[in-house]
Amino acid sequence: MSKLLEFKISNVVNLKLWPNPRTTIIANIYFFGYCEIELHIQGIKEVSAIYCRCSWRLFVTKLIVDGVVKSFIFGENRRTCDLIIGQWRKIVRDEDIQQQFLEMRYLIELPAGDDPLVKTSDYLQHDLGFTTFQDELQHNVIKRVPHDKYML
């Protein structure tokens, strides 16, 4: 049979590190408290150095990012390097031009000629966005539908 290990306090902790409650005096209690406080202070010093390094790196990174954003992206001191705002204005301008083009096509573009037969021909109506549908009674109903050229 295998021999089980006996549990002894000396295997777990070093008794010299712990005060004996029967022989301990108040000075020993203060001494152990002082040792514990010293360990806490030493840990705080180590951790504070790490915190200082991290906060310094974050501060330097913030300065670099702020400088890049102010000078190269949004512009500063009348610089024309406003990349984000320039791209945004370009997109808005393109959409405005596209919308104006659609409105002009709907409002200004007229079918060719003054002949009503030519004006109402199917291909011109379809070109302007009108399509002929047939209902149940085989009547032609002209409805306006979006054309491919207007869906840019």
C-alpha angles and dihedrals in degrees: 000000000000116000114238118227114251116236111241128173091224089062091059107036138013106247092207089069094057125068119240106238092211096055101028119118128196092261090060091050090053090048093054090046090051091051090051092049090050090054090050092050092049091051091048090053092052094046093045090056089054091047091050092051092048094047091047091052091048091050093050091047090050091052092049094047093046091050093050093046095047098044105033107026110031097020129240133208093013094307116157096216096106097138100168097043091044093052091046092051090048091053093047091046092051091050091049091050091048092050092048090050091053092049092048092050091051096042105034108027108095128184114263117270133000097266109116090214090057092044092054098042113130099241093051092046090050090048089056093048102266122124129187117235128184121224129203094284093052092251117148111240118190113214131176114243131172112267125219094245091058093052096075 
